[in-house]
Amino acid sequence: MSSSTETADSRRAGQPGVSPISGAAPLSLCAREPRVPAERLVAEMVPPPRFASARFDTYIPDPNQPSQTQAIDVLSSFAAGLGGAHASGTGKKRGLFGFGKKPAAPAGPRGVYLDGGYGVGKTHLLASLWHATPAEPALKAFGTFVELTNLVGALGFQQTVKTLSGHRLLCIDEFELDDPGDTVLVSSLLGKLVEAGVALAATSNTLPGKLGEGRFAAADFLREIQGLSAHFRPLRIDGEDYRHRGLPEAPPPFSEEQVTKAAYATEGASLDDFPHLLDHLARVHPSRYGALTDDLKAVCLTDVGAVPDQSTALRLVVLADRLYDREIPVLASGDPFDQLFSEEMLNGGYRKKYFRAISRLTALARDAKGLVRD
């Protein structure tokens, strides 16, 4: 489903300071101002392209981390248990509009929380759970915490409850524990959905400074969702970031000329000056960042440097997530991605988001290495 995008996607005459290159000019993210209808937000609540083929049998557990193998077993059983009647806390089987007969009461918690650090495969496992749950895709929903709050903003609270109440399963990736207002909003939403019999699954990240401190993230999550803790079984997944496990280091930034030439040579690539892109992101709502990347095959950025403030940094995190979900390589000149965020940011309350963004952008930079021709 495509969005209505107001753009020239004006074929560019080149980057400032770089001589124009013959041939069709690349696209530009800065020329795009997508308008995304609420219907698209609902329809796209499925695992993103990167995880469209994720299954339990394609998850490769680290043999040194038994918790990863255990997670597959627990989640497989959890998915199988969702194959019966749609359970309802009100004692009724709920169809799309909430009518039906009383089902058998489900056994055990109706939710599972995947607790672990970066890159241990939590999103892969969450998507695998979605795929393994025996229900039609229209009766299962998958989205990030940010996408869920965007849906509430687009539909309103009551309509969101009505829209999701007929589902068998709601998967929430990257549950945010650092925004009290949004956390309370989503906690209230989940309470309504639990009453309607919707099973829940969620992931979040252990903060880098808290790795190895046992149940920190799980305890934090269960506290923040207040009265819902009894509905969740915490499932610890240990391990190192698979994006860097046994892989070569991310390539260093390329020159501005190399990035520009690659953009012109790659069909469907965009080319933007990084500071201008950061300014443009401030004018586009984060719920539209996915649409901002529609039909792109690669993102080329020049003059990458440290982001100037936290608001800008948080917008960049959302864009990085959407690029990663859609498997769009990122080729860049300027500073390395691990220098995007200041030490103050990396030690602050949003640090888990910044570390995730660095990890994902590094993976996308590795994917983009082949775009540069010697």
N, C-alpha and C positions, 0 to 999 in steps of 0.2 A: 504494500500500500504506500503510495508516494504522497509526499506533502506538497502543499502549494508553496513554492519558493520564489520570493520576489528577488530576482537577481539579474544582473547583466551577465553573471558569471563571466563578466566581461573579459573577453580574451585579452590578456594582459600584454603590455608592451615591454615587459621585463621588470627586473628588480632595480631599485635605486642603486646606482653605483656599479651596475653590471651592464655590459653592452648587450643590446637585444640579440637574440639568437633566431636564426631563420626557422620557419616552420610554425605550426599552430601553437599559440601561447597556451599555457596551462590554465586551470581553473583557479578560483580564489575563494577561500573561506570568508574573507572580509567582504566579498560582494554578495554574500548570501544572507537573507533575512527570512528564514522559514516560518511559516504559520502552520501549526500542528493542531488539527482538530482533536477533540477529546476522544472520539471514536478510535483514532489511531493509537492513542495512549493505552486504551484497553486492549485493542487487537494485538499490540506488540508486547503484551505481558507473557512472553514465552522466553525460553533460554535464547540468548543472543547467538549470532552466527558462530562465534568461536566455540560455543558449547552445544551447538545443534546436534552433533553426533556423539556427545558425551554419554557414556554408559558405564555401569559399574565394571564391566569386563574390559573397558579401555583405560580405566584408572590403574596406574602402575604404582603399587605401594612400595615404599622404601623398605627393603628387607630388614633394615636396622630399626624400624619404627613399627612395632606390632600394633600400635593403636590405629594405624592406617588400614590394615587388614581387618581389624575389628570393626572399624567404621563401615566398611562395605557390608559386612554381615548384618550389623544392626540396621542400617538403612534399607537393605534389601527386605528384611523382615517387616520393617515399618511400612514400606511401599506395598507389600503383599497384604498387610492388614487394612489397607485403605480400599480394598476391592469389594467390600460388602456394601450394605446400604449406607446412604448418607446420614451420618449420625447428627442428632440435634440435641443441644442442651435443653430445649423446650419440649422434648419428647415427641417430635414429629420429624418425619423424613422430608427434607426440603428439596423441592425441585427449583427451577430457576426463579419462581415467584413465591416459594416458601410453602407450598401445599403438599400434602402426602400423608402416608401412614407412619406409624411409630416403628422405628427400626430397632434391631438389637443394640444394646449399649456397647460401645467399644471398650476393649480392655486396654489398660495402661494409658500413659500420657498421649494426648493428641497432638503433641508437638515435640520437635527435636531441635536442639541448638548445637551447631558445630563450632567448637571452641578451639582456636589455634592461631598460630602466627601466619606470616605472609607466605604465600606460595606453597602451602602444603596440600593444595588441591581441594579446598573447601567448596569453591564454586563448581568445580567439576563434579564433586559428589552431590551437591545440591541439584545441579542440572540432571544428573543421573537419576536422582530420586524423582524428579518431575517426570522424566521419560518413563521410569519404571512403574509409576502409579497407574493402575488400570482404570483410567477414565479418559473420556474424550478430551482433546486439547482445550476445547471451550470451557471445560469444567476444572481446569487447572490454571493457576496463574503463577508467573515467575517475574520478579523484578527486583531492582535494588531498592534500598530504603528511600533514596532520593526520588526514584521513579514513583514509589508508592505515595510519598507526600505530594508529588506533582499531580498525581491522579486525584487525590483529595482536593487539591486546589482547583483542578479543572472541573470536577463533577460536583463538589460539595461533599460533606461528610455523609449525610444520609443516603445520597445516591450511590456513593462508593460502597457503603454497607450493603445496599440492595443489589448492586452489581456483582459483588463478590460472595454474597451469602449462599448462592447455589453451588459454589465450587467445592470440590473434594479436598483440594490442597492449595495453599498459598505459600510460595517460597519467597523469602526475603533475603537477598544477598547484601552483605556489607551493612548490617544493622548499625546505625549510628548511635553511639553512647555519649556524644559530646554536645548535643543540642537538646537541652531539657524540654523546650516547647514542642519540637517535632516528636521527641520520644514519647511525651505524654499523649500527643495526638494519635500516634500510631498505636500506643498501648491501648487507648480507648477503642480504636478501630478493631484491634485484634480481639478485645474482649467481646465486642458485638459478634465478630465472626466465629469465635469459639462457641458462643451461645447458639449460633446457627449450625454448628456441627462441622465447621471447616477445620481440617487438620493444618497445622502450621509447621514450617521449617525455616530456620534462620541461620545466618552466619555472621560473624564479626571477627575482628582481629585483636589478638592480644597485643598490647602496646609494646613497642620495642624494648623499653626500659623495664618491662615486667615479665619478659620471657623467662621461664624457669621458676616462676613464683606460684606454681600450682594452679589453683582455680580462679585466679584473679578475674579474667575476662568473663568467665561463666557467672561468677558471683555478681559482677557488675551488671551484666545483662539481666539476670533474674531480678535484681533489685530495681533496675530501671523500668522493667515492664510490670512492676508492682504486683497486683493480684493474679497475674497470669503465670507465675512461676510454677505452680503445681501442674500446669499443662505441658511443661517442657522437660525433656530429658536431656541434660547436658552431655555432649559427646566430645571428649578431648581428642584432638588429632595433632600429634607431635611431628616434628620434622623440620628440615631446612627448606628454604625457598627453591622449589623445583626449577624456577625460571633460570636459576644460576647453577643448578646442580650438574656438575660435569660438563658445563658448556663453556665456550671461550668467553672472555670478557667482552663487554659491549664495545663496538668499534668507537674510536674517538670521533669527535665531530669532524665533518668534512669541510672543505673550503666553500666559500659562498659561490664560487664559480662552478664547482662540482655539483652542488645542490641545484643550482639554477639549470645547468645543462641536463641533469637527470630529470628535472621536472618537465622540461621541454621534450625530452625523449620518451617519457612515460605517458601513455594514453590514460586519461582519467586521473592524472595527478593534479594536486593543487600546489600553488606556490604563494607563500605569504611571508612578509616581514614579521618576525615574532612580536616586537613591541606593538605593531599595528593590530595584530591578531588579538593580543590581550585587551586592547582598547575596544575592539569589536565585540568580544565576548561580554563586555559589560552592557552592551545594548541588546543582547539576545538572552532570553530566559533560559536557564539551564535545562529545562524540560525539552527544549528544542535543539540541544546540542547533537542528539542522535540524527535528527533530520538535517542538521548542518553538514553532516558527513555523507549524505545520500549519494550513492553512485561513485564515490571516490575510490580510487585504486591505491593511492599513496598520498601522504601529506608531506610536503617539502617546506621547511622553515629556514629562514636565514636570520642571522643576528640573534640567536637564542642567548638569553642572559637571565640573571636572577630576577625573579618577580618582585615588584616594588612593595607590595603590601599583602595582608592576609586575605582580604576580599578577592583580590585578583588571583591569589594562590588557590583559593577554594574553587573558583570557577575553572581554573586550569585542571584541577583534580577531576572535575566532572567530565571535561573534554577528554582527558587521558583515559578515563574509564570507558567512555563511548568508543574511542578509537580502538582500545584493546578488545572490547566486546566484538567489534566488527572486523577485527584482524587487519586493520589498515596500517601498513608500515609507515614509519616516521623517519624521514631523512633530514638532518639538521646541520647547520653551521653555527659557530659561536661557542658558547660554553657547554660542557658536558651536562647531561641531565641531572647528575647528582649534585650539581651546583645551583639548581633552580631555586632552592629554598634556603633561607638563612638559618644559622644555628639557632636563633631564637625560635623560629618556626618549628624546626625539627625537635626542639625540646619543649614545645608548648602543647596545649590541649588538643590540637588537631594533628599531632605528629603522625598518628597512624595513617591518616589520609595521605600525608606527604610521602611517607615511606612507600605506601602502595603505589602512588603515582610514579615515583622514581623507578620502582621495580618494573612496572608495566611499560613505561616509556623506554626503559632500557631494553626490554624484550622486543619492542616494536622497532627500535633502532637497529637491533641485530637483524630483524626481518628485512630491513630496508637496505642492508649492506650491498645486496646484489644489484641495486638500481644504479650504482655508480660504475661506469665503464672506464676501464683504464685507457 
